[in-house]
Each structure stands twice: as structure tokens, then as C-alpha cells.
Amino acid sequence: MKFYALAAATALAATIAAPASADEIRAEARGGVLIANGNTEAVVGIAGGYDAAMGPGAFVGAEVSADKALARGADVYVGVTGRGGVRLAGGDKVFGAAGYTFAPGDNAWHLGAGYEKQMRNNLYWKAEYRHFFGDVSGGDQIVGGIGLKF
């Protein structure tokens, strides 16, 4: 478990210390559902990351997230994710994501996709889907969130 905490802390430090040329740093709160092994549980979490412009309309980024199912005794899942996609008119984004999720006894690779809707100033809302492969085989997470860009 110490390794997972160290990996997440390192990824978060790299995100915060992103070069000044990075397009944007972001932080968000989110909630949704986790569907795994025939159970559906409410989930809450936070995420932080940064996206860098890769030419007109394209971007790549990195994210660290922490999510917790609200079921009694559920562990916190820490995800380290890379993402890439396109920036649409008005600053909206469509993206694909891939990464690894750490939790005691439930580590898993994940793939997903999402949409970010630029609101006013630096505020955005987001919808994202993730499918987990590995110890939580067949698990799916659907979340919505609200965040700030810096």
C-alpha cells in the first residue's frame, strides 16, 4: 500500500509542477456509480491533472484521481491516468483515457472516455466512463463532476 501512496504522490507532484507552458492545470470533485460483480454503489471522488496543447485542437494530459464507493468498508481507489483528445469550439473537450487504478487487493487497468463542457471563466463540468480490467474485471464507473482550470 505504501508503494501505491508513493506512486500517487509522485504523479500528483509532477502534475502540480507541470511546466509553465502547460495549457491548463485542473482540479475537480465528482460523483457517480461503480458497477462491479453484480453490485451498484454510489461513488464520490476528486481528481487533479493537467492538459497540454498539441497543436490546433488536440491535447494530451495526465491525471491523478481518488474515488471511494460509499458502501461500508469500501476502500479508496487511486487512479493514475493519461488522456488525449480534441478541443472543440468554446473550449469543450472530448477525450479518451487509459491508466491504472490501485486499491488493496483490487488493482486494475482502466480505459475510458469523457466529455468536458466549458462553462464560465475557468469552471467546467464533466462526464466520464471507465471500464476496469484485472482484479475488478468487468467493473464500470460512470461519473459526473465539476472543476476549475488554473
C-alpha positions in Angstrom: 0.0 0.0 0.0 2.9 2.4 0.7 4.1 1.9 -2.9 0.7 2.9 -4.2 0.6 6.0 -2.0 4.1 6.9 -3.1 3.2 6.4 -6.8 0.1 8.6 -6.4 2.0 11.3 -4.6 4.8 11.3 -7.2 2.2 11.6 -10.0 0.4 14.4 -8.2 3.7 16.3 -7.6 4.5 16.0 -11.3 1.1 17.3 -12.2 1.4 20.3 -9.9 4.9 21.0 -11.0 3.9 21.0 -14.7 5.9 23.4 -16.8 4.7 26.9 -17.3 4.0 26.0 -21.0 1.3 23.6 -19.9 -2.1 24.5 -21.3 -4.0 24.2 -18.1 -4.0 22.6 -14.6 -7.3 21.4 -13.3 -8.9 20.2 -10.1 -12.4 18.6 -9.8 -14.9 17.0 -7.4 -17.0 14.2 -8.9 -19.7 11.6 -8.1 -21.4 8.7 -9.8 -21.8 5.0 -9.7 -19.5 1.9 -9.7 -20.9 -1.2 -11.2 -18.9 -4.4 -10.4 -19.6 -8.0 -9.6 -23.3 -7.6 -9.8 -23.4 -4.6 -7.4 -24.0 -1.0 -8.0 -22.6 1.5 -5.5 -22.5 5.3 -5.3 -19.0 6.8 -5.7 -17.5 10.2 -4.7 -14.1 11.4 -5.6 -11.6 14.1 -6.5 -9.1 14.4 -9.4 -6.3 16.8 -10.4 -4.3 16.9 -13.6 -3.0 19.0 -16.5 -3.6 19.1 -20.2 -1.0 20.4 -22.7 -1.9 21.7 -26.2 -0.6 19.5 -29.0 -1.2 21.8 -32.0 -4.5 23.2 -33.1 -7.4 21.4 -31.5 -5.6 18.5 -29.9 -4.3 17.9 -26.3 -2.7 15.3 -24.1 -2.7 15.2 -20.3 -2.2 13.3 -17.1 -4.5 12.9 -14.1 -4.4 11.5 -10.5 -7.8 10.6 -9.0 -9.1 9.2 -5.7 -12.6 7.7 -5.6 -14.5 5.9 -2.9 -17.6 3.8 -3.1 -20.0 4.8 -0.4 -20.5 1.1 0.7 -19.5 0.3 4.2 -15.9 -0.9 4.3 -15.1 0.2 0.8 -11.5 1.2 0.0 -10.3 4.4 -1.7 -9.2 3.7 -5.3 -6.3 5.8 -6.6 -6.1 6.1 -10.4 -3.2 7.3 -12.5 -4.4 8.2 -16.0 -3.2 9.5 -19.3 -5.7 11.1 -21.6 -5.8 12.7 -25.0 -8.4 14.2 -27.3 -9.7 17.2 -29.2 -10.7 20.6 -28.1 -14.0 21.7 -29.6 -15.4 25.2 -30.2 -15.8 27.1 -27.0 -13.2 25.1 -25.1 -15.2 21.9 -24.7 -13.2 18.6 -24.9 -13.8 15.1 -26.0 -11.2 12.6 -24.8 -10.1 9.0 -24.4 -8.3 7.8 -21.3 -6.1 4.9 -20.1 -4.4 4.2 -16.8 -4.1 2.1 -13.7 -6.1 2.0 -10.6 -4.7 1.0 -7.2 -6.6 -0.3 -4.2 -5.9 -3.0 -1.6 -6.5 -6.3 -3.5 -8.3 -4.7 -6.4 -5.7 -3.3 -8.8 -6.8 -2.9 -12.4 -6.1 -1.3 -15.7 -8.8 1.0 -17.0 -9.9 2.5 -20.3 -12.5 5.2 -20.7 -13.8 8.2 -22.5 -15.3 11.5 -21.5 -16.6 15.0 -22.3 -15.8 18.3 -20.6 -18.1 21.3 -21.1 -16.5 24.7 -20.6 -18.8 26.9 -18.6 -17.9 30.5 -17.5 -14.4 31.6 -16.8 -12.4 28.6 -15.6 -15.3 26.5 -14.5 -16.3 23.2 -16.3 -18.5 20.2 -15.8 -17.5 16.7 -16.9 -19.0 13.3 -17.7 -16.7 10.2 -17.8 -16.9 6.5 -18.3 -14.3 4.0 -17.2 -14.1 0.2 -17.7 -11.8 -1.8 -15.4 -9.7 -4.8 -16.4 -8.0 -7.1 -13.9 -8.9 -7.8 -10.3 -12.2 -5.8 -10.7 -12.8 -7.5 -14.1 -15.9 -6.2 -15.8 -16.3 -3.2 -13.5 -17.6 0.0 -14.8 -17.6 3.5 -13.4 -19.7 6.4 -14.6 -19.1 9.8 -13.0 -20.0 13.5 -13.4 -18.0 16.3 -11.9 -17.4 20.0 -11.7 -14.0 21.5 -11.7 -11.8 24.6 -12.0 -9.0 25.2 -14.5 -5.9 27.2 -13.4 
